């Protein structure tokens, strides 16, 4: 079965990210783009979440905004 690539930009909403990832029912390479969250608690939680699920996590140096995050 083929794999698809899914990039998910996120900012401070781990609850929505969990729901999003749980809804993926097709083999996929998933990359989460943390759009420069300044919440250190969130950053630790998202790091653990990504490690537990084998998902690549990228951290932006600055908030790029929604459109740039999607691109």
mmJSON file of the N, C-alpha and C atoms, coordinates in Angstrom:
{"data_MODEL":{"atom_site":{
"group_PDB":["ATOM","ATOM","ATOM","ATOM","ATOM","ATOM","ATOM","ATOM","ATOM","ATOM","ATOM","ATOM","ATOM","ATOM","ATOM","ATOM","ATOM","ATOM","ATOM","ATOM","ATOM","ATOM","ATOM","ATOM","ATOM","ATOM","ATOM","ATOM","ATOM","ATOM","ATOM","ATOM","ATOM","ATOM","ATOM","ATOM","ATOM","ATOM","ATOM","ATOM","ATOM","ATOM","ATOM","ATOM","ATOM","ATOM","ATOM","ATOM","ATOM","ATOM","ATOM","ATOM","ATOM","ATOM","ATOM","ATOM","ATOM","ATOM","ATOM","ATOM","ATOM","ATOM","ATOM","ATOM","ATOM","ATOM","ATOM","ATOM","ATOM","ATOM","ATOM","ATOM","ATOM","ATOM","ATOM","ATOM","ATOM","ATOM","ATOM","ATOM","ATOM","ATOM","ATOM","ATOM","ATOM","ATOM","ATOM","ATOM","ATOM","ATOM","ATOM","ATOM","ATOM","ATOM","ATOM","ATOM","ATOM","ATOM","ATOM","ATOM","ATOM","ATOM","ATOM","ATOM","ATOM","ATOM","ATOM","ATOM","ATOM","ATOM","ATOM","ATOM","ATOM","ATOM","ATOM","ATOM","ATOM","ATOM","ATOM","ATOM","ATOM","ATOM","ATOM","ATOM","ATOM","ATOM","ATOM","ATOM","ATOM","ATOM","ATOM","ATOM","ATOM","ATOM","ATOM","ATOM","ATOM","ATOM","ATOM","ATOM","ATOM","ATOM","ATOM","ATOM","ATOM","ATOM","ATOM","ATOM","ATOM","ATOM","ATOM","ATOM","ATOM","ATOM","ATOM","ATOM","ATOM","ATOM","ATOM","ATOM","ATOM","ATOM","ATOM","ATOM","ATOM","ATOM","ATOM","ATOM","ATOM","ATOM","ATOM","ATOM","ATOM","ATOM","ATOM","ATOM","ATOM","ATOM","ATOM","ATOM","ATOM","ATOM","ATOM","ATOM","ATOM","ATOM","ATOM","ATOM","ATOM","ATOM","ATOM","ATOM","ATOM","ATOM","ATOM","ATOM","ATOM","ATOM","ATOM","ATOM","ATOM","ATOM","ATOM","ATOM","ATOM","ATOM","ATOM","ATOM","ATOM","ATOM","ATOM","ATOM","ATOM"],
"id":[1,2,3,4,5,6,7,8,9,10,11,12,13,14,15,16,17,18,19,20,21,22,23,24,25,26,27,28,29,30,31,32,33,34,35,36,37,38,39,40,41,42,43,44,45,46,47,48,49,50,51,52,53,54,55,56,57,58,59,60,61,62,63,64,65,66,67,68,69,70,71,72,73,74,75,76,77,78,79,80,81,82,83,84,85,86,87,88,89,90,91,92,93,94,95,96,97,98,99,100,101,102,103,104,105,106,107,108,109,110,111,112,113,114,115,116,117,118,119,120,121,122,123,124,125,126,127,128,129,130,131,132,133,134,135,136,137,138,139,140,141,142,143,144,145,146,147,148,149,150,151,152,153,154,155,156,157,158,159,160,161,162,163,164,165,166,167,168,169,170,171,172,173,174,175,176,177,178,179,180,181,182,183,184,185,186,187,188,189,190,191,192,193,194,195,196,197,198,199,200,201,202,203,204,205,206,207,208,209,210,211,212,213],
"type_symbol":["N","C","C","N","C","C","N","C","C","N","C","C","N","C","C","N","C","C","N","C","C","N","C","C","N","C","C","N","C","C","N","C","C","N","C","C","N","C","C","N","C","C","N","C","C","N","C","C","N","C","C","N","C","C","N","C","C","N","C","C","N","C","C","N","C","C","N","C","C","N","C","C","N","C","C","N","C","C","N","C","C","N","C","C","N","C","C","N","C","C","N","C","C","N","C","C","N","C","C","N","C","C","N","C","C","N","C","C","N","C","C","N","C","C","N","C","C","N","C","C","N","C","C","N","C","C","N","C","C","N","C","C","N","C","C","N","C","C","N","C","C","N","C","C","N","C","C","N","C","C","N","C","C","N","C","C","N","C","C","N","C","C","N","C","C","N","C","C","N","C","C","N","C","C","N","C","C","N","C","C","N","C","C","N","C","C","N","C","C","N","C","C","N","C","C","N","C","C","N","C","C","N","C","C","N","C","C","N","C","C","N","C","C"],
"label_atom_id":["N","CA","C","N","CA","C","N","CA","C","N","CA","C","N","CA","C","N","CA","C","N","CA","C","N","CA","C","N","CA","C","N","CA","C","N","CA","C","N","CA","C","N","CA","C","N","CA","C","N","CA","C","N","CA","C","N","CA","C","N","CA","C","N","CA","C","N","CA","C","N","CA","C","N","CA","C","N","CA","C","N","CA","C","N","CA","C","N","CA","C","N","CA","C","N","CA","C","N","CA","C","N","CA","C","N","CA","C","N","CA","C","N","CA","C","N","CA","C","N","CA","C","N","CA","C","N","CA","C","N","CA","C","N","CA","C","N","CA","C","N","CA","C","N","CA","C","N","CA","C","N","CA","C","N","CA","C","N","CA","C","N","CA","C","N","CA","C","N","CA","C","N","CA","C","N","CA","C","N","CA","C","N","CA","C","N","CA","C","N","CA","C","N","CA","C","N","CA","C","N","CA","C","N","CA","C","N","CA","C","N","CA","C","N","CA","C","N","CA","C","N","CA","C","N","CA","C","N","CA","C","N","CA","C","N","CA","C","N","CA","C","N","CA","C","N","CA","C"],
"label_alt_id":[null,null,null,null,null,null,null,null,null,null,null,null,null,null,null,null,null,null,null,null,null,null,null,null,null,null,null,null,null,null,null,null,null,null,null,null,null,null,null,null,null,null,null,null,null,null,null,null,null,null,null,null,null,null,null,null,null,null,null,null,null,null,null,null,null,null,null,null,null,null,null,null,null,null,null,null,null,null,null,null,null,null,null,null,null,null,null,null,null,null,null,null,null,null,null,null,null,null,null,null,null,null,null,null,null,null,null,null,null,null,null,null,null,null,null,null,null,null,null,null,null,null,null,null,null,null,null,null,null,null,null,null,null,null,null,null,null,null,null,null,null,null,null,null,null,null,null,null,null,null,null,null,null,null,null,null,null,null,null,null,null,null,null,null,null,null,null,null,null,null,null,null,null,null,null,null,null,null,null,null,null,null,null,null,null,null,null,null,null,null,null,null,null,null,null,null,null,null,null,null,null,null,null,null,null,null,null,null,null,null,null,null,null],
"label_comp_id":["UNK","UNK","UNK","UNK","UNK","UNK","UNK","UNK","UNK","UNK","UNK","UNK","UNK","UNK","UNK","UNK","UNK","UNK","UNK","UNK","UNK","UNK","UNK","UNK","UNK","UNK","UNK","UNK","UNK","UNK","UNK","UNK","UNK","UNK","UNK","UNK","UNK","UNK","UNK","UNK","UNK","UNK","UNK","UNK","UNK","UNK","UNK","UNK","UNK","UNK","UNK","UNK","UNK","UNK","UNK","UNK","UNK","UNK","UNK","UNK","UNK","UNK","UNK","UNK","UNK","UNK","UNK","UNK","UNK","UNK","UNK","UNK","UNK","UNK","UNK","UNK","UNK","UNK","UNK","UNK","UNK","UNK","UNK","UNK","UNK","UNK","UNK","UNK","UNK","UNK","UNK","UNK","UNK","UNK","UNK","UNK","UNK","UNK","UNK","UNK","UNK","UNK","UNK","UNK","UNK","UNK","UNK","UNK","UNK","UNK","UNK","UNK","UNK","UNK","UNK","UNK","UNK","UNK","UNK","UNK","UNK","UNK","UNK","UNK","UNK","UNK","UNK","UNK","UNK","UNK","UNK","UNK","UNK","UNK","UNK","UNK","UNK","UNK","UNK","UNK","UNK","UNK","UNK","UNK","UNK","UNK","UNK","UNK","UNK","UNK","UNK","UNK","UNK","UNK","UNK","UNK","UNK","UNK","UNK","UNK","UNK","UNK","UNK","UNK","UNK","UNK","UNK","UNK","UNK","UNK","UNK","UNK","UNK","UNK","UNK","UNK","UNK","UNK","UNK","UNK","UNK","UNK","UNK","UNK","UNK","UNK","UNK","UNK","UNK","UNK","UNK","UNK","UNK","UNK","UNK","UNK","UNK","UNK","UNK","UNK","UNK","UNK","UNK","UNK","UNK","UNK","UNK","UNK","UNK","UNK","UNK","UNK","UNK"],
"label_asym_id":["A","A","A","A","A","A","A","A","A","A","A","A","A","A","A","A","A","A","A","A","A","A","A","A","A","A","A","A","A","A","A","A","A","A","A","A","A","A","A","A","A","A","A","A","A","A","A","A","A","A","A","A","A","A","A","A","A","A","A","A","A","A","A","A","A","A","A","A","A","A","A","A","A","A","A","A","A","A","A","A","A","A","A","A","A","A","A","A","A","A","A","A","A","A","A","A","A","A","A","A","A","A","A","A","A","A","A","A","A","A","A","A","A","A","A","A","A","A","A","A","A","A","A","A","A","A","A","A","A","A","A","A","A","A","A","A","A","A","A","A","A","A","A","A","A","A","A","A","A","A","A","A","A","A","A","A","A","A","A","A","A","A","A","A","A","A","A","A","A","A","A","A","A","A","A","A","A","A","A","A","A","A","A","A","A","A","A","A","A","A","A","A","A","A","A","A","A","A","A","A","A","A","A","A","A","A","A","A","A","A","A","A","A"],
"label_entity_id":["1","1","1","1","1","1","1","1","1","1","1","1","1","1","1","1","1","1","1","1","1","1","1","1","1","1","1","1","1","1","1","1","1","1","1","1","1","1","1","1","1","1","1","1","1","1","1","1","1","1","1","1","1","1","1","1","1","1","1","1","1","1","1","1","1","1","1","1","1","1","1","1","1","1","1","1","1","1","1","1","1","1","1","1","1","1","1","1","1","1","1","1","1","1","1","1","1","1","1","1","1","1","1","1","1","1","1","1","1","1","1","1","1","1","1","1","1","1","1","1","1","1","1","1","1","1","1","1","1","1","1","1","1","1","1","1","1","1","1","1","1","1","1","1","1","1","1","1","1","1","1","1","1","1","1","1","1","1","1","1","1","1","1","1","1","1","1","1","1","1","1","1","1","1","1","1","1","1","1","1","1","1","1","1","1","1","1","1","1","1","1","1","1","1","1","1","1","1","1","1","1","1","1","1","1","1","1","1","1","1","1","1","1"],
"label_seq_id":[1,1,1,2,2,2,3,3,3,4,4,4,5,5,5,6,6,6,7,7,7,8,8,8,9,9,9,10,10,10,11,11,11,12,12,12,13,13,13,14,14,14,15,15,15,16,16,16,17,17,17,18,18,18,19,19,19,20,20,20,21,21,21,22,22,22,23,23,23,24,24,24,25,25,25,26,26,26,27,27,27,28,28,28,29,29,29,30,30,30,31,31,31,32,32,32,33,33,33,34,34,34,35,35,35,36,36,36,37,37,37,38,38,38,39,39,39,40,40,40,41,41,41,42,42,42,43,43,43,44,44,44,45,45,45,46,46,46,47,47,47,48,48,48,49,49,49,50,50,50,51,51,51,52,52,52,53,53,53,54,54,54,55,55,55,56,56,56,57,57,57,58,58,58,59,59,59,60,60,60,61,61,61,62,62,62,63,63,63,64,64,64,65,65,65,66,66,66,67,67,67,68,68,68,69,69,69,70,70,70,71,71,71],
"pdbx_PDB_ins_code":[null,null,null,null,null,null,null,null,null,null,null,null,null,null,null,null,null,null,null,null,null,null,null,null,null,null,null,null,null,null,null,null,null,null,null,null,null,null,null,null,null,null,null,null,null,null,null,null,null,null,null,null,null,null,null,null,null,null,null,null,null,null,null,null,null,null,null,null,null,null,null,null,null,null,null,null,null,null,null,null,null,null,null,null,null,null,null,null,null,null,null,null,null,null,null,null,null,null,null,null,null,null,null,null,null,null,null,null,null,null,null,null,null,null,null,null,null,null,null,null,null,null,null,null,null,null,null,null,null,null,null,null,null,null,null,null,null,null,null,null,null,null,null,null,null,null,null,null,null,null,null,null,null,null,null,null,null,null,null,null,null,null,null,null,null,null,null,null,null,null,null,null,null,null,null,null,null,null,null,null,null,null,null,null,null,null,null,null,null,null,null,null,null,null,null,null,null,null,null,null,null,null,null,null,null,null,null,null,null,null,null,null,null],
"Cartn_x":[0.84,0.0,0.887,0.515,1.264,1.092,2.057,1.995,1.752,1.058,0.882,1.687,1.961,2.644,1.615,1.635,0.717,1.537,1.458,2.103,1.033,1.258,0.258,0.884,0.532,1.005,0.18,0.831,0.158,0.677,-0.204,0.19,-0.684,-0.126,-0.752,-2.058,-2.359,-3.606,-3.323,-2.685,-2.363,-3.62,-4.708,-5.956,-6.454,-6.377,-6.807,-5.831,-4.541,-3.544,-3.784,-4.062,-4.345,-5.532,-6.594,-7.78,-7.457,-6.674,-6.3,-5.516,-4.478,-3.634,-4.445,-5.329,-6.151,-7.101,-7.449,-8.399,-7.738,-6.419,-5.714,-5.776,-6.449,-6.658,-6.037,-4.966,-4.269,-2.777,-1.957,-0.518,0.032,0.683,1.126,2.434,3.234,4.385,3.879,3.931,3.364,4.484,4.381,5.31,4.482,4.804,4.145,5.056,4.488,5.242,4.755,5.596,5.276,5.6,4.577,4.73,5.174,6.27,6.934,6.071,5.55,4.841,5.816,5.377,6.229,5.888,4.949,4.526,5.441,6.303,7.286,6.603,5.485,4.746,4.236,3.648,3.154,4.291,5.423,6.561,7.035,7.063,7.443,6.425,5.141,4.071,4.07,4.26,4.23,5.453,6.581,7.78,7.533,6.947,6.636,5.622,4.587,3.555,4.178,5.032,5.668,6.575,7.354,8.253,7.471,6.399,5.591,5.016,4.7,4.048,4.972,6.25,7.205,6.94,6.493,6.162,7.302,7.689,8.727,8.153,8.939,8.503,9.501,9.01,9.837,9.412,10.378,10.095,10.529,9.614,9.926,10.622,11.545,12.248,11.36,10.348,9.389,8.051,6.994,5.662,5.51,5.296,5.21,3.802,2.817,1.436,0.882,-0.426,-1.099,-0.692,-0.753,-0.47,0.946,1.908,3.294,3.506,2.82,2.936,2.425,1.331,0.794,1.74,2.487,3.412,4.738],
"Cartn_y":[-1.18,0.0,1.246,2.227,3.479,4.28,5.173,6.098,7.493,8.287,9.693,10.518,11.758,12.683,13.644,13.819,14.757,15.699,16.978,18.012,18.721,18.838,19.441,20.617,21.864,23.008,23.107,23.471,23.503,24.684,25.234,26.281,26.161,25.569,25.536,24.761,23.834,23.071,21.581,21.008,19.587,18.73,19.202,18.432,18.232,19.273,19.157,18.311,18.419,17.6,16.12,15.777,14.377,13.852,14.638,14.228,14.079,15.014,14.975,13.705,13.432,12.257,10.972,10.943,9.75,9.474,10.492,10.313,9.799,9.768,9.314,7.795,7.291,5.844,5.272,5.906,5.487,5.583,4.662,4.755,6.113,6.795,8.15,8.466,9.286,9.909,11.251,11.447,12.646,13.532,14.819,15.811,16.9,17.179,18.249,19.466,20.619,21.87,22.742,22.843,23.699,25.127,25.936,27.282,28.28,27.944,28.792,29.075,28.027,28.192,28.679,29.619,30.135,29.486,28.548,27.846,26.637,26.711,25.641,24.328,24.379,23.166,22.488,23.259,22.73,22.116,22.806,22.303,20.953,20.775,19.484,18.404,18.754,17.787,17.361,18.309,17.969,17.128,17.391,16.59,15.132,14.932,13.574,12.901,13.64,13.111,12.61,13.419,13.048,11.831,11.796,10.66,9.366,9.426,8.228,7.625,8.461,7.993,7.907,8.216,8.143,9.175,10.35,11.426,12.444,12.905,13.937,15.265,16.009,17.293,18.37,19.415,20.562,21.77,22.546,23.78,24.977,25.884,27.108,28.094,28.877,29.882,31.075,31.283,32.363,31.925,32.553,32.222,32.731,31.821,32.167,32.56,32.349,32.581,31.332,31.304,30.111,29.776,30.728,30.448,29.916,30.549,30.102,28.733,28.462,27.143,26.046,26.319,25.325,25.062,26.071,25.911,25.363],
"Cartn_z":[0.0,0.0,0.0,-0.784,-0.855,0.426,0.658,1.782,1.259,2.041,1.71,2.708,2.351,3.239,3.798,5.121,5.768,6.633,6.339,7.148,7.958,9.263,10.138,10.89,10.518,11.299,12.587,13.686,14.984,15.803,16.626,17.564,18.805,19.847,21.178,21.301,20.455,20.587,20.445,21.46,21.435,21.378,21.995,21.965,20.536,19.723,18.326,17.514,17.824,17.131,17.402,18.653,18.998,18.194,18.105,17.344,15.867,15.347,13.934,13.621,14.405,14.159,14.336,15.328,15.561,14.399,13.644,12.538,11.259,11.211,10.01,9.949,8.924,8.8,7.527,7.089,5.888,6.188,5.69,5.952,5.508,6.436,6.127,6.831,6.173,6.801,7.318,8.617,9.228,9.743,9.447,9.968,10.639,11.894,12.637,12.594,12.254,12.217,13.373,14.417,15.558,15.145,15.015,14.465,15.535,16.212,17.201,18.431,19.036,20.297,21.36,22.181,23.256,24.598,24.587,25.797,26.023,27.017,27.239,27.63,28.341,28.691,27.432,26.537,25.266,24.462,24.405,23.626,24.141,25.454,26.014,25.703,25.797,25.527,24.062,23.165,21.742,21.37,22.026,21.786,22.194,23.373,23.834,22.916,22.525,21.639,20.337,19.723,18.457,18.631,19.707,19.947,20.148,20.924,21.2,19.925,18.962,17.738,16.542,16.731,15.627,14.549,14.969,14.034,14.054,12.871,12.792,13.263,14.024,14.571,14.177,13.543,13.168,13.987,14.434,15.189,14.347,14.103,13.373,14.309,13.783,14.582,14.896,14.071,14.312,13.761,14.225,13.751,12.327,11.413,9.994,9.558,10.41,10.028,9.355,9.215,8.713,7.279,6.391,4.973,4.761,5.379,5.224,5.865,6.957,7.603,6.694,5.984,5.074,3.918,3.519,2.39,2.863],
"occupancy":[1.0,1.0,1.0,1.0,1.0,1.0,1.0,1.0,1.0,1.0,1.0,1.0,1.0,1.0,1.0,1.0,1.0,1.0,1.0,1.0,1.0,1.0,1.0,1.0,1.0,1.0,1.0,1.0,1.0,1.0,1.0,1.0,1.0,1.0,1.0,1.0,1.0,1.0,1.0,1.0,1.0,1.0,1.0,1.0,1.0,1.0,1.0,1.0,1.0,1.0,1.0,1.0,1.0,1.0,1.0,1.0,1.0,1.0,1.0,1.0,1.0,1.0,1.0,1.0,1.0,1.0,1.0,1.0,1.0,1.0,1.0,1.0,1.0,1.0,1.0,1.0,1.0,1.0,1.0,1.0,1.0,1.0,1.0,1.0,1.0,1.0,1.0,1.0,1.0,1.0,1.0,1.0,1.0,1.0,1.0,1.0,1.0,1.0,1.0,1.0,1.0,1.0,1.0,1.0,1.0,1.0,1.0,1.0,1.0,1.0,1.0,1.0,1.0,1.0,1.0,1.0,1.0,1.0,1.0,1.0,1.0,1.0,1.0,1.0,1.0,1.0,1.0,1.0,1.0,1.0,1.0,1.0,1.0,1.0,1.0,1.0,1.0,1.0,1.0,1.0,1.0,1.0,1.0,1.0,1.0,1.0,1.0,1.0,1.0,1.0,1.0,1.0,1.0,1.0,1.0,1.0,1.0,1.0,1.0,1.0,1.0,1.0,1.0,1.0,1.0,1.0,1.0,1.0,1.0,1.0,1.0,1.0,1.0,1.0,1.0,1.0,1.0,1.0,1.0,1.0,1.0,1.0,1.0,1.0,1.0,1.0,1.0,1.0,1.0,1.0,1.0,1.0,1.0,1.0,1.0,1.0,1.0,1.0,1.0,1.0,1.0,1.0,1.0,1.0,1.0,1.0,1.0,1.0,1.0,1.0,1.0,1.0,1.0],
"B_iso_or_equiv":[0.0,0.0,0.0,0.0,0.0,0.0,0.0,0.0,0.0,0.0,0.0,0.0,0.0,0.0,0.0,0.0,0.0,0.0,0.0,0.0,0.0,0.0,0.0,0.0,0.0,0.0,0.0,0.0,0.0,0.0,0.0,0.0,0.0,0.0,0.0,0.0,0.0,0.0,0.0,0.0,0.0,0.0,0.0,0.0,0.0,0.0,0.0,0.0,0.0,0.0,0.0,0.0,0.0,0.0,0.0,0.0,0.0,0.0,0.0,0.0,0.0,0.0,0.0,0.0,0.0,0.0,0.0,0.0,0.0,0.0,0.0,0.0,0.0,0.0,0.0,0.0,0.0,0.0,0.0,0.0,0.0,0.0,0.0,0.0,0.0,0.0,0.0,0.0,0.0,0.0,0.0,0.0,0.0,0.0,0.0,0.0,0.0,0.0,0.0,0.0,0.0,0.0,0.0,0.0,0.0,0.0,0.0,0.0,0.0,0.0,0.0,0.0,0.0,0.0,0.0,0.0,0.0,0.0,0.0,0.0,0.0,0.0,0.0,0.0,0.0,0.0,0.0,0.0,0.0,0.0,0.0,0.0,0.0,0.0,0.0,0.0,0.0,0.0,0.0,0.0,0.0,0.0,0.0,0.0,0.0,0.0,0.0,0.0,0.0,0.0,0.0,0.0,0.0,0.0,0.0,0.0,0.0,0.0,0.0,0.0,0.0,0.0,0.0,0.0,0.0,0.0,0.0,0.0,0.0,0.0,0.0,0.0,0.0,0.0,0.0,0.0,0.0,0.0,0.0,0.0,0.0,0.0,0.0,0.0,0.0,0.0,0.0,0.0,0.0,0.0,0.0,0.0,0.0,0.0,0.0,0.0,0.0,0.0,0.0,0.0,0.0,0.0,0.0,0.0,0.0,0.0,0.0,0.0,0.0,0.0,0.0,0.0,0.0],
"pdbx_formal_charge":[null,null,null,null,null,null,null,null,null,null,null,null,null,null,null,null,null,null,null,null,null,null,null,null,null,null,null,null,null,null,null,null,null,null,null,null,null,null,null,null,null,null,null,null,null,null,null,null,null,null,null,null,null,null,null,null,null,null,null,null,null,null,null,null,null,null,null,null,null,null,null,null,null,null,null,null,null,null,null,null,null,null,null,null,null,null,null,null,null,null,null,null,null,null,null,null,null,null,null,null,null,null,null,null,null,null,null,null,null,null,null,null,null,null,null,null,null,null,null,null,null,null,null,null,null,null,null,null,null,null,null,null,null,null,null,null,null,null,null,null,null,null,null,null,null,null,null,null,null,null,null,null,null,null,null,null,null,null,null,null,null,null,null,null,null,null,null,null,null,null,null,null,null,null,null,null,null,null,null,null,null,null,null,null,null,null,null,null,null,null,null,null,null,null,null,null,null,null,null,null,null,null,null,null,null,null,null,null,null,null,null,null,null],
"auth_seq_id":[1,1,1,2,2,2,3,3,3,4,4,4,5,5,5,6,6,6,7,7,7,8,8,8,9,9,9,10,10,10,11,11,11,12,12,12,13,13,13,14,14,14,15,15,15,16,16,16,17,17,17,18,18,18,19,19,19,20,20,20,21,21,21,22,22,22,23,23,23,24,24,24,25,25,25,26,26,26,27,27,27,28,28,28,29,29,29,30,30,30,31,31,31,32,32,32,33,33,33,34,34,34,35,35,35,36,36,36,37,37,37,38,38,38,39,39,39,40,40,40,41,41,41,42,42,42,43,43,43,44,44,44,45,45,45,46,46,46,47,47,47,48,48,48,49,49,49,50,50,50,51,51,51,52,52,52,53,53,53,54,54,54,55,55,55,56,56,56,57,57,57,58,58,58,59,59,59,60,60,60,61,61,61,62,62,62,63,63,63,64,64,64,65,65,65,66,66,66,67,67,67,68,68,68,69,69,69,70,70,70,71,71,71],
"auth_comp_id":["UNK","UNK","UNK","UNK","UNK","UNK","UNK","UNK","UNK","UNK","UNK","UNK","UNK","UNK","UNK","UNK","UNK","UNK","UNK","UNK","UNK","UNK","UNK","UNK","UNK","UNK","UNK","UNK","UNK","UNK","UNK","UNK","UNK","UNK","UNK","UNK","UNK","UNK","UNK","UNK","UNK","UNK","UNK","UNK","UNK","UNK","UNK","UNK","UNK","UNK","UNK","UNK","UNK","UNK","UNK","UNK","UNK","UNK","UNK","UNK","UNK","UNK","UNK","UNK","UNK","UNK","UNK","UNK","UNK","UNK","UNK","UNK","UNK","UNK","UNK","UNK","UNK","UNK","UNK","UNK","UNK","UNK","UNK","UNK","UNK","UNK","UNK","UNK","UNK","UNK","UNK","UNK","UNK","UNK","UNK","UNK","UNK","UNK","UNK","UNK","UNK","UNK","UNK","UNK","UNK","UNK","UNK","UNK","UNK","UNK","UNK","UNK","UNK","UNK","UNK","UNK","UNK","UNK","UNK","UNK","UNK","UNK","UNK","UNK","UNK","UNK","UNK","UNK","UNK","UNK","UNK","UNK","UNK","UNK","UNK","UNK","UNK","UNK","UNK","UNK","UNK","UNK","UNK","UNK","UNK","UNK","UNK","UNK","UNK","UNK","UNK","UNK","UNK","UNK","UNK","UNK","UNK","UNK","UNK","UNK","UNK","UNK","UNK","UNK","UNK","UNK","UNK","UNK","UNK","UNK","UNK","UNK","UNK","UNK","UNK","UNK","UNK","UNK","UNK","UNK","UNK","UNK","UNK","UNK","UNK","UNK","UNK","UNK","UNK","UNK","UNK","UNK","UNK","UNK","UNK","UNK","UNK","UNK","UNK","UNK","UNK","UNK","UNK","UNK","UNK","UNK","UNK","UNK","UNK","UNK","UNK","UNK","UNK"],
"auth_asym_id":["A","A","A","A","A","A","A","A","A","A","A","A","A","A","A","A","A","A","A","A","A","A","A","A","A","A","A","A","A","A","A","A","A","A","A","A","A","A","A","A","A","A","A","A","A","A","A","A","A","A","A","A","A","A","A","A","A","A","A","A","A","A","A","A","A","A","A","A","A","A","A","A","A","A","A","A","A","A","A","A","A","A","A","A","A","A","A","A","A","A","A","A","A","A","A","A","A","A","A","A","A","A","A","A","A","A","A","A","A","A","A","A","A","A","A","A","A","A","A","A","A","A","A","A","A","A","A","A","A","A","A","A","A","A","A","A","A","A","A","A","A","A","A","A","A","A","A","A","A","A","A","A","A","A","A","A","A","A","A","A","A","A","A","A","A","A","A","A","A","A","A","A","A","A","A","A","A","A","A","A","A","A","A","A","A","A","A","A","A","A","A","A","A","A","A","A","A","A","A","A","A","A","A","A","A","A","A","A","A","A","A","A","A"],
"auth_atom_id":["N","CA","C","N","CA","C","N","CA","C","N","CA","C","N","CA","C","N","CA","C","N","CA","C","N","CA","C","N","CA","C","N","CA","C","N","CA","C","N","CA","C","N","CA","C","N","CA","C","N","CA","C","N","CA","C","N","CA","C","N","CA","C","N","CA","C","N","CA","C","N","CA","C","N","CA","C","N","CA","C","N","CA","C","N","CA","C","N","CA","C","N","CA","C","N","CA","C","N","CA","C","N","CA","C","N","CA","C","N","CA","C","N","CA","C","N","CA","C","N","CA","C","N","CA","C","N","CA","C","N","CA","C","N","CA","C","N","CA","C","N","CA","C","N","CA","C","N","CA","C","N","CA","C","N","CA","C","N","CA","C","N","CA","C","N","CA","C","N","CA","C","N","CA","C","N","CA","C","N","CA","C","N","CA","C","N","CA","C","N","CA","C","N","CA","C","N","CA","C","N","CA","C","N","CA","C","N","CA","C","N","CA","C","N","CA","C","N","CA","C","N","CA","C","N","CA","C","N","CA","C","N","CA","C","N","CA","C","N","CA","C","N","CA","C","N","CA","C"],
"pdbx_PDB_model_num":[1,1,1,1,1,1,1,1,1,1,1,1,1,1,1,1,1,1,1,1,1,1,1,1,1,1,1,1,1,1,1,1,1,1,1,1,1,1,1,1,1,1,1,1,1,1,1,1,1,1,1,1,1,1,1,1,1,1,1,1,1,1,1,1,1,1,1,1,1,1,1,1,1,1,1,1,1,1,1,1,1,1,1,1,1,1,1,1,1,1,1,1,1,1,1,1,1,1,1,1,1,1,1,1,1,1,1,1,1,1,1,1,1,1,1,1,1,1,1,1,1,1,1,1,1,1,1,1,1,1,1,1,1,1,1,1,1,1,1,1,1,1,1,1,1,1,1,1,1,1,1,1,1,1,1,1,1,1,1,1,1,1,1,1,1,1,1,1,1,1,1,1,1,1,1,1,1,1,1,1,1,1,1,1,1,1,1,1,1,1,1,1,1,1,1,1,1,1,1,1,1,1,1,1,1,1,1,1,1,1,1,1,1]
}}}
